[in-house]
Every structure is written in C-alpha cells, then in structure tokens.
Amino acid sequence: MITGDLYFQMPWEAYKRLNTIPAMARKLLQHGGLDNSAPLQARVDWGRWVVDCECKGAEFAFEEGEFMCQSCFNGGHQHKFRRVIFPKERKAIEMLLLQRPEGNRNWSPGESIAKLKAENKMHKAELLEVN
C-alpha cells in the first residue's frame, strides 16, 4: 500500500519543510502548530492510504500521522496541522487488499476484517496470486 512517505520518497517532516510550508507561505499563510481536535482517520483508495479534508480535498497519509490539506491548508482549523491515525488492523487490511486488483483496493474506517474477507471470498476469481 502506498503512503505519502513512499509516493514522495521522503518522510512527512521533509515533505512539510520542502513542500507544505513553502506552499503556505506563497498564500501568505502561517501554520498554527498542531490542532487538538479529534484525529482524522486514514482510508485506502486504489491502494493508497489517504486522508479526507472537510473541504472535500484528500491527501496521501504519511506514516508520521500529520496532515495538511493542500487545497484549504486546514483553514477550518486555523491552518494547524491535523493528526491522523491508521487503523489498528492495518497489516491485516493491507494483506487482504493486496490480494485484489489495484482498482479494488479500497477500505473505509468502520469496514471490518470479516467484511473484507467475505468480499475476497465472493470475488475469488478476480484475486491476484499472492506469494
């Protein structure tokens, strides 16, 4: 599964320093530190771990668990970085999704491991051979 770290080939802190903070500066925005609201939940879309923003934007989820929307720069949260959590069952979710073709590697918070297993069983002929 692809996270921001893998896609951009750098950890969040480097991405934040090299991309996010300069992009905010170009818009004359300053980040306000880390927001204390409830963390956002990562989800899987076409094999990519992403985070949805309230503005309807979405960005790659980074392993370090911070998020800044590149559309609104978390404007509804005083431009503060938001916390992100991955599901506790992440490894099991990834193992089940990696059996599927890329376009069907999707998972949303609240979807159970049992549901993923049942879907895989129901679509067994479409699954990839996993070594």
C-alpha positions in Angstrom: 0.0 0.0 0.0 1.2 3.5 -0.9 1.6 6.2 1.8 2.9 9.7 1.3 6.3 8.6 2.5 6.5 6.0 -0.3 5.0 8.1 -3.0 7.1 11.3 -2.4 10.1 9.2 -1.3 10.5 11.2 1.9 9.1 11.3 5.4 6.5 13.8 6.5 8.9 16.2 8.2 10.9 16.6 4.9 7.7 16.9 2.8 6.4 19.5 5.3 9.6 21.5 5.2 10.1 21.3 1.4 6.5 21.5 0.1 3.8 22.3 2.6 5.3 25.2 4.5 6.6 27.0 1.3 3.2 26.4 -0.4 1.5 28.1 2.6 4.0 31.0 2.5 3.1 31.6 -1.1 -0.5 32.0 0.0 0.7 34.3 2.9 -0.4 31.7 5.4 1.4 30.6 8.5 0.8 27.2 10.1 -0.6 27.4 13.6 1.1 24.3 15.1 -0.7 21.1 15.8 -4.5 21.0 16.2 -6.0 19.4 19.3 -9.2 18.2 17.7 -10.1 14.5 17.1 -7.6 12.9 14.7 -8.6 12.2 11.1 -8.8 8.6 10.0 -6.8 7.3 7.1 -8.6 5.2 4.5 -7.5 3.2 1.4 -8.3 4.4 -2.1 -7.0 2.4 -5.1 -4.2 1.1 -2.9 -3.2 4.5 -1.5 -3.6 5.5 2.1 -5.3 8.9 2.0 -6.9 11.4 4.4 -10.0 13.3 3.6 -10.4 17.0 4.5 -13.6 18.8 5.4 -13.2 20.9 2.2 -13.6 17.7 0.2 -9.9 17.6 -0.6 -7.8 14.5 0.1 -4.1 13.9 0.5 -1.7 11.0 1.0 -1.5 9.8 4.6 2.0 10.0 6.0 3.4 7.4 8.4 4.2 10.2 10.9 0.5 10.9 11.4 0.2 14.6 10.5 -2.0 16.1 7.7 -2.2 19.4 5.9 -4.7 19.8 3.1 -3.1 21.3 0.0 -6.4 22.8 -1.1 -7.6 24.7 2.0 -4.5 24.4 4.2 -6.8 23.3 7.1 -8.5 26.7 7.0 -11.3 25.4 9.3 -8.6 24.7 11.9 -6.7 27.9 11.9 -4.1 26.4 9.4 -3.0 24.0 12.1 -1.6 20.5 11.2 -4.1 17.8 11.9 -3.3 14.4 13.5 -4.0 11.2 11.5 -4.5 7.7 12.7 -4.2 4.5 10.8 -6.4 1.5 11.9 -5.1 -0.9 14.5 -5.8 -3.7 12.0 -3.7 -2.0 9.3 -1.5 -5.1 8.5 -4.5 -7.4 8.1 -6.3 -4.8 6.0 -3.3 -4.4 3.7 -2.8 -8.2 3.4 -6.4 -8.7 2.3 -6.4 -5.7 -0.1 -3.1 -6.7 -1.7 -4.8 -9.9 -3.0 -7.1 -7.7 -5.1 -6.5 -5.9 -8.4 -5.3 -2.3 -7.8 -8.6 -0.7 -8.7 -10.4 -2.7 -6.0 -8.0 -2.0 -3.2 -10.3 0.2 -1.1 -11.1 0.3 2.6 -13.0 2.8 4.7 -12.9 3.3 8.5 -15.5 1.1 10.1 -15.2 -1.7 7.5 -14.4 -4.9 9.3 -11.8 -7.5 8.5 -14.6 -10.0 8.3 -16.3 -7.9 5.6 -13.0 -7.7 3.6 -12.6 -11.5 3.8 -16.1 -12.0 2.7 -15.7 -9.7 -0.3 -12.5 -11.5 -1.2 -14.2 -14.9 -1.0 -17.2 -13.6 -3.0 -14.8 -12.4 -5.8 -12.3 -15.2 -5.5 -11.9 -15.5 -9.3 -10.7 -11.9 -9.5 -8.0 -12.2 -6.8 -4.3 -12.0 -7.7 -1.9 -14.8 -6.9 0.0 -13.7 -3.8 3.3 -15.4 -3.0 
